[in-house]
Amino acid sequence: MKTIVKYIALKSKDYQLGHALFEEELEETSDYFERIPSHIQFQNLQFKVKSKELTRKQVFDDFEESQTIIVKVIAVADA
């Protein structure tokens, strides 16, 4: 299923509130939402997932399914 994942920064000294870090388009199964890791790395910075939102769309005439996942993250200090 077509899957679009958008990562948004909620708190970071390098990015403003609500800044879209990056977006990726994948071909994934419907359980991908549950498999998103709790920590991600982007441009040598570590982020912790604060929340995830899932929207699924199904078009019956075209037999097309897609899902959009919005992942909100906060920056974490390096240990």
PyMOL Python script that loads the backbone (N, CA, C, O; Angstrom):
from pymol import cmd

cmd.read_pdbstr("""\
ATOM      1  N   MET A   1       0.844  -1.169   0.000  1.00  0.00           N
ATOM      2  CA  MET A   1       0.000   0.000   0.000  1.00  0.00           C
ATOM      3  C   MET A   1       0.893   1.237   0.000  1.00  0.00           C
ATOM      4  O   MET A   1       1.917   1.277   0.683  1.00  0.00           O
ATOM      5  N   LYS A   2       0.498   2.236  -0.767  1.00  0.00           N
ATOM      6  CA  LYS A   2       1.254   3.490  -0.802  1.00  0.00           C
ATOM      7  C   LYS A   2       1.188   4.128   0.583  1.00  0.00           C
ATOM      8  O   LYS A   2       0.108   4.315   1.143  1.00  0.00           O
ATOM      9  N   THR A   3       2.360   4.459   1.125  1.00  0.00           N
ATOM     10  CA  THR A   3       2.451   5.021   2.468  1.00  0.00           C
ATOM     11  C   THR A   3       3.309   6.277   2.428  1.00  0.00           C
ATOM     12  O   THR A   3       4.455   6.248   1.981  1.00  0.00           O
ATOM     13  N   ILE A   4       2.742   7.372   2.898  1.00  0.00           N
ATOM     14  CA  ILE A   4       3.478   8.633   3.000  1.00  0.00           C
ATOM     15  C   ILE A   4       3.678   8.917   4.482  1.00  0.00           C
ATOM     16  O   ILE A   4       2.718   8.968   5.251  1.00  0.00           O
ATOM     17  N   VAL A   5       4.939   9.103   4.875  1.00  0.00           N
ATOM     18  CA  VAL A   5       5.270   9.381   6.264  1.00  0.00           C
ATOM     19  C   VAL A   5       5.886  10.772   6.330  1.00  0.00           C
ATOM     20  O   VAL A   5       6.875  11.055   5.653  1.00  0.00           O
ATOM     21  N   LYS A   6       5.290  11.647   7.157  1.00  0.00           N
ATOM     22  CA  LYS A   6       5.786  13.010   7.326  1.00  0.00           C
ATOM     23  C   LYS A   6       6.278  13.154   8.764  1.00  0.00           C
ATOM     24  O   LYS A   6       5.563  12.826   9.712  1.00  0.00           O
ATOM     25  N   TYR A   7       7.504  13.646   8.915  1.00  0.00           N
ATOM     26  CA  TYR A   7       8.096  13.860  10.233  1.00  0.00           C
ATOM     27  C   TYR A   7       8.109  15.361  10.525  1.00  0.00           C
ATOM     28  O   TYR A   7       8.637  16.148   9.740  1.00  0.00           O
ATOM     29  N   ILE A   8       7.521  15.751  11.663  1.00  0.00           N
ATOM     30  CA  ILE A   8       7.369  17.157  12.020  1.00  0.00           C
ATOM     31  C   ILE A   8       8.014  17.414  13.379  1.00  0.00           C
ATOM     32  O   ILE A   8       7.781  16.671  14.333  1.00  0.00           O
ATOM     33  N   ALA A   9       8.827  18.472  13.464  1.00  0.00           N
ATOM     34  CA  ALA A   9       9.503  18.816  14.714  1.00  0.00           C
ATOM     35  C   ALA A   9       8.580  19.619  15.616  1.00  0.00           C
ATOM     36  O   ALA A   9       8.010  20.625  15.195  1.00  0.00           O
ATOM     37  N   LEU A  10       8.434  19.174  16.854  1.00  0.00           N
ATOM     38  CA  LEU A  10       7.672  19.927  17.852  1.00  0.00           C
ATOM     39  C   LEU A  10       8.602  20.786  18.704  1.00  0.00           C
ATOM     40  O   LEU A  10       8.246  21.888  19.121  1.00  0.00           O
ATOM     41  N   LYS A  11       9.787  20.266  18.952  1.00  0.00           N
ATOM     42  CA  LYS A  11      10.726  20.990  19.805  1.00  0.00           C
ATOM     43  C   LYS A  11      12.152  20.664  19.380  1.00  0.00           C
ATOM     44  O   LYS A  11      12.565  19.504  19.368  1.00  0.00           O
ATOM     45  N   SER A  12      12.891  21.707  19.035  1.00  0.00           N
ATOM     46  CA  SER A  12      14.283  21.540  18.642  1.00  0.00           C
ATOM     47  C   SER A  12      14.933  22.906  18.600  1.00  0.00           C
ATOM     48  O   SER A  12      14.299  23.883  18.201  1.00  0.00           O
ATOM     49  N   LYS A  13      16.195  22.990  19.008  1.00  0.00           N
ATOM     50  CA  LYS A  13      16.890  24.279  18.915  1.00  0.00           C
ATOM     51  C   LYS A  13      17.247  24.599  17.465  1.00  0.00           C
ATOM     52  O   LYS A  13      17.508  25.757  17.140  1.00  0.00           O
ATOM     53  N   ASP A  14      17.263  23.598  16.594  1.00  0.00           N
ATOM     54  CA  ASP A  14      17.638  23.792  15.196  1.00  0.00           C
ATOM     55  C   ASP A  14      16.458  24.034  14.259  1.00  0.00           C
ATOM     56  O   ASP A  14      16.651  24.500  13.137  1.00  0.00           O
ATOM     57  N   TYR A  15      15.243  23.726  14.702  1.00  0.00           N
ATOM     58  CA  TYR A  15      14.069  23.847  13.834  1.00  0.00           C
ATOM     59  C   TYR A  15      12.939  24.537  14.583  1.00  0.00           C
ATOM     60  O   TYR A  15      12.798  24.370  15.795  1.00  0.00           O
ATOM     61  N   GLN A  16      12.135  25.311  13.865  1.00  0.00           N
ATOM     62  CA  GLN A  16      10.981  25.979  14.459  1.00  0.00           C
ATOM     63  C   GLN A  16       9.863  24.970  14.714  1.00  0.00           C
ATOM     64  O   GLN A  16       9.797  23.919  14.076  1.00  0.00           O
ATOM     65  N   LEU A  17       8.998  25.308  15.646  1.00  0.00           N
ATOM     66  CA  LEU A  17       7.827  24.491  15.964  1.00  0.00           C
ATOM     67  C   LEU A  17       7.006  24.242  14.704  1.00  0.00           C
ATOM     68  O   LEU A  17       6.653  25.183  13.993  1.00  0.00           O
ATOM     69  N   GLY A  18       6.705  22.984  14.430  1.00  0.00           N
ATOM     70  CA  GLY A  18       5.896  22.631  13.280  1.00  0.00           C
ATOM     71  C   GLY A  18       6.665  22.478  11.980  1.00  0.00           C
ATOM     72  O   GLY A  18       6.068  22.237  10.930  1.00  0.00           O
ATOM     73  N   HIS A  19       7.983  22.617  12.039  1.00  0.00           N
ATOM     74  CA  HIS A  19       8.808  22.484  10.833  1.00  0.00           C
ATOM     75  C   HIS A  19       8.789  21.034  10.339  1.00  0.00           C
ATOM     76  O   HIS A  19       9.047  20.109  11.109  1.00  0.00           O
ATOM     77  N   ALA A  20       8.486  20.844   9.066  1.00  0.00           N
ATOM     78  CA  ALA A  20       8.521  19.509   8.474  1.00  0.00           C
ATOM     79  C   ALA A  20       9.971  19.115   8.244  1.00  0.00           C
ATOM     80  O   ALA A  20      10.661  19.729   7.431  1.00  0.00           O
ATOM     81  N   LEU A  21      10.432  18.101   8.951  1.00  0.00           N
ATOM     82  CA  LEU A  21      11.817  17.651   8.809  1.00  0.00           C
ATOM     83  C   LEU A  21      12.040  16.989   7.458  1.00  0.00           C
ATOM     84  O   LEU A  21      12.919  17.377   6.689  1.00  0.00           O
ATOM     85  N   PHE A  22      11.221  15.979   7.191  1.00  0.00           N
ATOM     86  CA  PHE A  22      11.301  15.311   5.899  1.00  0.00           C
ATOM     87  C   PHE A  22      10.054  14.467   5.697  1.00  0.00           C
ATOM     88  O   PHE A  22       9.271  14.242   6.620  1.00  0.00           O
ATOM     89  N   GLU A  23       9.893  14.007   4.464  1.00  0.00           N
ATOM     90  CA  GLU A  23       8.749  13.184   4.081  1.00  0.00           C
ATOM     91  C   GLU A  23       9.274  12.044   3.227  1.00  0.00           C
ATOM     92  O   GLU A  23      10.154  12.234   2.387  1.00  0.00           O
ATOM     93  N   GLU A  24       8.728  10.861   3.450  1.00  0.00           N
ATOM     94  CA  GLU A  24       9.135   9.729   2.617  1.00  0.00           C
ATOM     95  C   GLU A  24       7.894   8.997   2.103  1.00  0.00           C
ATOM     96  O   GLU A  24       6.876   8.900   2.788  1.00  0.00           O
ATOM     97  N   GLU A  25       8.009   8.492   0.887  1.00  0.00           N
ATOM     98  CA  GLU A  25       6.930   7.725   0.279  1.00  0.00           C
ATOM     99  C   GLU A  25       7.422   6.292   0.136  1.00  0.00           C
ATOM    100  O   GLU A  25       8.450   6.032  -0.490  1.00  0.00           O
ATOM    101  N   LEU A  26       6.678   5.374   0.722  1.00  0.00           N
ATOM    102  CA  LEU A  26       7.071   3.972   0.766  1.00  0.00           C
ATOM    103  C   LEU A  26       5.945   3.086   0.253  1.00  0.00           C
ATOM    104  O   LEU A  26       4.794   3.511   0.148  1.00  0.00           O
ATOM    105  N   GLU A  27       6.289   1.883  -0.055  1.00  0.00           N
ATOM    106  CA  GLU A  27       5.303   0.847  -0.367  1.00  0.00           C
ATOM    107  C   GLU A  27       5.356  -0.108   0.824  1.00  0.00           C
ATOM    108  O   GLU A  27       6.281  -0.913   0.935  1.00  0.00           O
ATOM    109  N   GLU A  28       4.360  -0.021   1.721  1.00  0.00           N
ATOM    110  CA  GLU A  28       4.390  -0.761   2.985  1.00  0.00           C
ATOM    111  C   GLU A  28       3.048  -1.441   3.251  1.00  0.00           C
ATOM    112  O   GLU A  28       2.040  -1.147   2.608  1.00  0.00           O
ATOM    113  N   THR A  29       3.068  -2.341   4.198  1.00  0.00           N
ATOM    114  CA  THR A  29       1.844  -3.010   4.623  1.00  0.00           C
ATOM    115  C   THR A  29       1.079  -2.126   5.607  1.00  0.00           C
ATOM    116  O   THR A  29       1.602  -1.115   6.076  1.00  0.00           O
ATOM    117  N   SER A  30      -0.136  -2.503   5.910  1.00  0.00           N
ATOM    118  CA  SER A  30      -0.988  -1.690   6.781  1.00  0.00           C
ATOM    119  C   SER A  30      -0.496  -1.636   8.223  1.00  0.00           C
ATOM    120  O   SER A  30      -0.950  -0.781   8.983  1.00  0.00           O
ATOM    121  N   ASP A  31       0.413  -2.516   8.623  1.00  0.00           N
ATOM    122  CA  ASP A  31       0.907  -2.493  10.003  1.00  0.00           C
ATOM    123  C   ASP A  31       2.160  -1.625  10.173  1.00  0.00           C
ATOM    124  O   ASP A  31       2.772  -1.638  11.241  1.00  0.00           O
ATOM    125  N   TYR A  32       2.546  -0.880   9.149  1.00  0.00           N
ATOM    126  CA  TYR A  32       3.750  -0.054   9.242  1.00  0.00           C
ATOM    127  C   TYR A  32       3.650   0.974  10.370  1.00  0.00           C
ATOM    128  O   TYR A  32       4.656   1.294  11.003  1.00  0.00           O
ATOM    129  N   PHE A  33       2.461   1.490  10.623  1.00  0.00           N
ATOM    130  CA  PHE A  33       2.237   2.470  11.689  1.00  0.00           C
ATOM    131  C   PHE A  33       2.770   1.961  13.026  1.00  0.00           C
ATOM    132  O   PHE A  33       3.399   2.711  13.772  1.00  0.00           O
ATOM    133  N   GLU A  34       2.523   0.700  13.325  1.00  0.00           N
ATOM    134  CA  GLU A  34       2.968   0.114  14.591  1.00  0.00           C
ATOM    135  C   GLU A  34       4.481  -0.137  14.601  1.00  0.00           C
ATOM    136  O   GLU A  34       5.073  -0.268  15.672  1.00  0.00           O
ATOM    137  N   ARG A  35       5.097  -0.204  13.450  1.00  0.00           N
ATOM    138  CA  ARG A  35       6.526  -0.526  13.365  1.00  0.00           C
ATOM    139  C   ARG A  35       7.441   0.700  13.306  1.00  0.00           C
ATOM    140  O   ARG A  35       8.659   0.547  13.219  1.00  0.00           O
ATOM    141  N   ILE A  36       6.887   1.896  13.351  1.00  0.00           N
ATOM    142  CA  ILE A  36       7.716   3.106  13.333  1.00  0.00           C
ATOM    143  C   ILE A  36       8.503   3.154  14.636  1.00  0.00           C
ATOM    144  O   ILE A  36       7.919   3.025  15.712  1.00  0.00           O
ATOM    145  N   PRO A  37       9.824   3.336  14.557  1.00  0.00           N
ATOM    146  CA  PRO A  37      10.646   3.321  15.781  1.00  0.00           C
ATOM    147  C   PRO A  37      10.343   4.513  16.693  1.00  0.00           C
ATOM    148  O   PRO A  37       9.821   5.533  16.243  1.00  0.00           O
ATOM    149  N   SER A  38      10.672   4.373  17.961  1.00  0.00           N
ATOM    150  CA  SER A  38      10.410   5.437  18.938  1.00  0.00           C
ATOM    151  C   SER A  38      11.452   6.552  18.871  1.00  0.00           C
ATOM    152  O   SER A  38      11.231   7.635  19.412  1.00  0.00           O
ATOM    153  N   HIS A  39      12.581   6.300  18.217  1.00  0.00           N
ATOM    154  CA  HIS A  39      13.624   7.310  18.025  1.00  0.00           C
ATOM    155  C   HIS A  39      14.067   7.286  16.564  1.00  0.00           C
ATOM    156  O   HIS A  39      14.184   6.217  15.964  1.00  0.00           O
ATOM    157  N   ILE A  40      14.311   8.461  15.998  1.00  0.00           N
ATOM    158  CA  ILE A  40      14.805   8.549  14.631  1.00  0.00           C
ATOM    159  C   ILE A  40      16.019   9.478  14.602  1.00  0.00           C
ATOM    160  O   ILE A  40      16.217  10.289  15.506  1.00  0.00           O
ATOM    161  N   GLN A  41      16.817   9.348  13.562  1.00  0.00           N
ATOM    162  CA  GLN A  41      17.964  10.230  13.365  1.00  0.00           C
ATOM    163  C   GLN A  41      17.778  10.944  12.040  1.00  0.00           C
ATOM    164  O   GLN A  41      17.425  10.333  11.032  1.00  0.00           O
ATOM    165  N   PHE A  42      18.024  12.261  12.056  1.00  0.00           N
ATOM    166  CA  PHE A  42      17.905  13.074  10.843  1.00  0.00           C
ATOM    167  C   PHE A  42      18.998  14.140  10.894  1.00  0.00           C
ATOM    168  O   PHE A  42      19.090  14.883  11.871  1.00  0.00           O
ATOM    169  N   GLN A  43      19.808  14.220   9.875  1.00  0.00           N
ATOM    170  CA  GLN A  43      20.909  15.180   9.775  1.00  0.00           C
ATOM    171  C   GLN A  43      21.755  15.195  11.056  1.00  0.00           C
ATOM    172  O   GLN A  43      22.015  16.254  11.627  1.00  0.00           O
ATOM    173  N   ASN A  44      22.172  14.023  11.488  1.00  0.00           N
ATOM    174  CA  ASN A  44      23.022  13.836  12.665  1.00  0.00           C
ATOM    175  C   ASN A  44      22.395  14.303  13.971  1.00  0.00           C
ATOM    176  O   ASN A  44      23.113  14.527  14.946  1.00  0.00           O
ATOM    177  N   LEU A  45      21.082  14.456  14.016  1.00  0.00           N
ATOM    178  CA  LEU A  45      20.366  14.809  15.239  1.00  0.00           C
ATOM    179  C   LEU A  45      19.450  13.656  15.629  1.00  0.00           C
ATOM    180  O   LEU A  45      18.902  12.972  14.764  1.00  0.00           O
ATOM    181  N   GLN A  46      19.288  13.444  16.917  1.00  0.00           N
ATOM    182  CA  GLN A  46      18.393  12.401  17.425  1.00  0.00           C
ATOM    183  C   GLN A  46      17.052  13.020  17.790  1.00  0.00           C
ATOM    184  O   GLN A  46      16.997  14.098  18.383  1.00  0.00           O
ATOM    185  N   PHE A  47      15.970  12.332  17.432  1.00  0.00           N
ATOM    186  CA  PHE A  47      14.619  12.781  17.750  1.00  0.00           C
ATOM    187  C   PHE A  47      13.847  11.637  18.397  1.00  0.00           C
ATOM    188  O   PHE A  47      14.009  10.472  18.032  1.00  0.00           O
ATOM    189  N   LYS A  48      13.007  11.994  19.361  1.00  0.00           N
ATOM    190  CA  LYS A  48      12.129  11.031  20.013  1.00  0.00           C
ATOM    191  C   LYS A  48      10.716  11.253  19.483  1.00  0.00           C
ATOM    192  O   LYS A  48      10.255  12.390  19.389  1.00  0.00           O
ATOM    193  N   VAL A  49      10.039  10.174  19.141  1.00  0.00           N
ATOM    194  CA  VAL A  49       8.666  10.270  18.645  1.00  0.00           C
ATOM    195  C   VAL A  49       7.753  10.620  19.808  1.00  0.00           C
ATOM    196  O   VAL A  49       7.713   9.913  20.815  1.00  0.00           O
ATOM    197  N   LYS A  50       7.018  11.722  19.660  1.00  0.00           N
ATOM    198  CA  LYS A  50       6.077  12.176  20.695  1.00  0.00           C
ATOM    199  C   LYS A  50       4.669  11.660  20.404  1.00  0.00           C
ATOM    200  O   LYS A  50       3.939  11.276  21.318  1.00  0.00           O
ATOM    201  N   SER A  51       4.293  11.654  19.117  1.00  0.00           N
ATOM    202  CA  SER A  51       2.970  11.144  18.741  1.00  0.00           C
ATOM    203  C   SER A  51       2.972  10.730  17.275  1.00  0.00           C
ATOM    204  O   SER A  51       3.831  11.138  16.493  1.00  0.00           O
ATOM    205  N   LYS A  52       1.984   9.906  16.924  1.00  0.00           N
ATOM    206  CA  LYS A  52       1.799   9.444  15.541  1.00  0.00           C
ATOM    207  C   LYS A  52       0.311   9.532  15.212  1.00  0.00           C
ATOM    208  O   LYS A  52      -0.543   9.249  16.052  1.00  0.00           O
ATOM    209  N   GLU A  53       0.019   9.928  13.983  1.00  0.00           N
ATOM    210  CA  GLU A  53      -1.363   9.997  13.502  1.00  0.00           C
ATOM    211  C   GLU A  53      -1.449   9.230  12.191  1.00  0.00           C
ATOM    212  O   GLU A  53      -0.577   9.349  11.330  1.00  0.00           O
ATOM    213  N   LEU A  54      -2.499   8.450  12.049  1.00  0.00           N
ATOM    214  CA  LEU A  54      -2.676   7.624  10.857  1.00  0.00           C
ATOM    215  C   LEU A  54      -3.985   7.969  10.167  1.00  0.00           C
ATOM    216  O   LEU A  54      -5.033   8.067  10.806  1.00  0.00           O
ATOM    217  N   THR A  55      -3.908   8.154   8.838  1.00  0.00           N
ATOM    218  CA  THR A  55      -5.103   8.362   8.009  1.00  0.00           C
ATOM    219  C   THR A  55      -5.026   7.369   6.862  1.00  0.00           C
ATOM    220  O   THR A  55      -4.019   7.295   6.157  1.00  0.00           O
ATOM    221  N   ARG A  56      -6.100   6.605   6.681  1.00  0.00           N
ATOM    222  CA  ARG A  56      -6.141   5.650   5.560  1.00  0.00           C
ATOM    223  C   ARG A  56      -7.216   6.077   4.569  1.00  0.00           C
ATOM    224  O   ARG A  56      -8.265   6.604   4.938  1.00  0.00           O
ATOM    225  N   LYS A  57      -6.917   5.833   3.307  1.00  0.00           N
ATOM    226  CA  LYS A  57      -7.845   6.193   2.235  1.00  0.00           C
ATOM    227  C   LYS A  57      -8.021   4.986   1.332  1.00  0.00           C
ATOM    228  O   LYS A  57      -7.048   4.330   0.959  1.00  0.00           O
ATOM    229  N   GLN A  58      -9.270   4.697   0.983  1.00  0.00           N
ATOM    230  CA  GLN A  58      -9.558   3.586   0.075  1.00  0.00           C
ATOM    231  C   GLN A  58     -10.510   4.084  -0.995  1.00  0.00           C
ATOM    232  O   GLN A  58     -11.598   4.573  -0.695  1.00  0.00           O
ATOM    233  N   VAL A  59     -10.090   3.955  -2.256  1.00  0.00           N
ATOM    234  CA  VAL A  59     -10.913   4.348  -3.393  1.00  0.00           C
ATOM    235  C   VAL A  59     -11.437   3.058  -4.022  1.00  0.00           C
ATOM    236  O   VAL A  59     -10.669   2.282  -4.590  1.00  0.00           O
ATOM    237  N   PHE A  60     -12.737   2.836  -3.918  1.00  0.00           N
ATOM    238  CA  PHE A  60     -13.318   1.574  -4.356  1.00  0.00           C
ATOM    239  C   PHE A  60     -13.315   1.403  -5.873  1.00  0.00           C
ATOM    240  O   PHE A  60     -13.097   0.297  -6.368  1.00  0.00           O
ATOM    241  N   ASP A  61     -13.552   2.478  -6.611  1.00  0.00           N
ATOM    242  CA  ASP A  61     -13.598   2.370  -8.070  1.00  0.00           C
ATOM    243  C   ASP A  61     -12.242   1.978  -8.661  1.00  0.00           C
ATOM    244  O   ASP A  61     -12.177   1.263  -9.661  1.00  0.00           O
ATOM    245  N   ASP A  62     -11.166   2.451  -8.038  1.00  0.00           N
ATOM    246  CA  ASP A  62      -9.824   2.175  -8.549  1.00  0.00           C
ATOM    247  C   ASP A  62      -9.115   1.072  -7.771  1.00  0.00           C
ATOM    248  O   ASP A  62      -7.992   0.697  -8.109  1.00  0.00           O
ATOM    249  N   PHE A  63      -9.759   0.554  -6.738  1.00  0.00           N
ATOM    250  CA  PHE A  63      -9.151  -0.455  -5.853  1.00  0.00           C
ATOM    251  C   PHE A  63      -7.791   0.026  -5.347  1.00  0.00           C
ATOM    252  O   PHE A  63      -6.819  -0.728  -5.303  1.00  0.00           O
ATOM    253  N   GLU A  64      -7.755   1.288  -4.973  1.00  0.00           N
ATOM    254  CA  GLU A  64      -6.518   1.907  -4.519  1.00  0.00           C
ATOM    255  C   GLU A  64      -6.606   2.171  -3.017  1.00  0.00           C
ATOM    256  O   GLU A  64      -7.613   2.673  -2.516  1.00  0.00           O
ATOM    257  N   GLU A  65      -5.534   1.823  -2.315  1.00  0.00           N
ATOM    258  CA  GLU A  65      -5.447   2.098  -0.886  1.00  0.00           C
ATOM    259  C   GLU A  65      -4.180   2.892  -0.623  1.00  0.00           C
ATOM    260  O   GLU A  65      -3.140   2.646  -1.234  1.00  0.00           O
ATOM    261  N   SER A  66      -4.276   3.835   0.285  1.00  0.00           N
ATOM    262  CA  SER A  66      -3.095   4.583   0.688  1.00  0.00           C
ATOM    263  C   SER A  66      -3.241   4.967   2.148  1.00  0.00           C
ATOM    264  O   SER A  66      -4.344   4.989   2.693  1.00  0.00           O
ATOM    265  N   GLN A  67      -2.114   5.268   2.771  1.00  0.00           N
ATOM    266  CA  GLN A  67      -2.148   5.726   4.146  1.00  0.00           C
ATOM    267  C   GLN A  67      -1.137   6.851   4.310  1.00  0.00           C
ATOM    268  O   GLN A  67      -0.070   6.854   3.695  1.00  0.00           O
ATOM    269  N   THR A  68      -1.504   7.800   5.154  1.00  0.00           N
ATOM    270  CA  THR A  68      -0.622   8.912   5.478  1.00  0.00           C
ATOM    271  C   THR A  68      -0.377   8.869   6.974  1.00  0.00           C
ATOM    272  O   THR A  68      -1.315   8.786   7.767  1.00  0.00           O
ATOM    273  N   ILE A  69       0.886   8.926   7.350  1.00  0.00           N
ATOM    274  CA  ILE A  69       1.264   8.885   8.758  1.00  0.00           C
ATOM    275  C   ILE A  69       2.018  10.166   9.073  1.00  0.00           C
ATOM    276  O   ILE A  69       2.984  10.510   8.393  1.00  0.00           O
ATOM    277  N   ILE A  70       1.573  10.868  10.105  1.00  0.00           N
ATOM    278  CA  ILE A  70       2.259  12.069  10.562  1.00  0.00           C
ATOM    279  C   ILE A  70       2.921  11.731  11.891  1.00  0.00           C
ATOM    280  O   ILE A  70       2.257  11.343  12.852  1.00  0.00           O
ATOM    281  N   VAL A  71       4.243  11.884  11.927  1.00  0.00           N
ATOM    282  CA  VAL A  71       5.023  11.564  13.116  1.00  0.00           C
ATOM    283  C   VAL A  71       5.557  12.872  13.688  1.00  0.00           C
ATOM    284  O   VAL A  71       6.318  13.580  13.029  1.00  0.00           O
ATOM    285  N   LYS A  72       5.156  13.190  14.916  1.00  0.00           N
ATOM    286  CA  LYS A  72       5.621  14.415  15.574  1.00  0.00           C
ATOM    287  C   LYS A  72       6.741  14.041  16.530  1.00  0.00           C
ATOM    288  O   LYS A  72       6.613  13.124  17.341  1.00  0.00           O
ATOM    289  N   VAL A  73       7.854  14.780  16.415  1.00  0.00           N
ATOM    290  CA  VAL A  73       9.057  14.421  17.156  1.00  0.00           C
ATOM    291  C   VAL A  73       9.612  15.610  17.938  1.00  0.00           C
ATOM    292  O   VAL A  73       9.347  16.766  17.609  1.00  0.00           O
ATOM    293  N   ILE A  74      10.391  15.303  18.983  1.00  0.00           N
ATOM    294  CA  ILE A  74      11.127  16.304  19.723  1.00  0.00           C
ATOM    295  C   ILE A  74      12.603  15.929  19.721  1.00  0.00           C
ATOM    296  O   ILE A  74      12.953  14.749  19.756  1.00  0.00           O
ATOM    297  N   ALA A  75      13.458  16.931  19.679  1.00  0.00           N
ATOM    298  CA  ALA A  75      14.900  16.674  19.682  1.00  0.00           C
ATOM    299  C   ALA A  75      15.323  16.209  21.068  1.00  0.00           C
ATOM    300  O   ALA A  75      14.805  16.671  22.084  1.00  0.00           O
ATOM    301  N   VAL A  76      16.278  15.280  21.082  1.00  0.00           N
ATOM    302  CA  VAL A  76      16.837  14.813  22.347  1.00  0.00           C
ATOM    303  C   VAL A  76      18.331  15.106  22.341  1.00  0.00           C
ATOM    304  O   VAL A  76      18.983  15.060  21.297  1.00  0.00           O
ATOM    305  N   ALA A  77      18.862  15.406  23.521  1.00  0.00           N
ATOM    306  CA  ALA A  77      20.290  15.709  23.634  1.00  0.00           C
ATOM    307  C   ALA A  77      21.091  14.422  23.504  1.00  0.00           C
ATOM    308  O   ALA A  77      20.663  13.358  23.952  1.00  0.00           O
ATOM    309  N   ASP A  78      22.242  14.536  22.893  1.00  0.00           N
ATOM    310  CA  ASP A  78      23.138  13.381  22.784  1.00  0.00           C
ATOM    311  C   ASP A  78      23.643  12.999  24.163  1.00  0.00           C
ATOM    312  O   ASP A  78      23.913  13.856  25.005  1.00  0.00           O
ATOM    313  N   ALA A  79      23.766  11.691  24.378  1.00  0.00           N
ATOM    314  CA  ALA A  79      24.245  11.204  25.681  1.00  0.00           C
ATOM    315  C   ALA A  79      25.745  11.260  25.760  1.00  0.00           C
ATOM    316  O   ALA A  79      26.323  10.890  26.782  1.00  0.00           O
TER     317      ALA A  79
END
""", "prot")
cmd.dss("prot")
cmd.show_as("cartoon", "prot")
cmd.util.cbc("prot")
cmd.orient("prot")
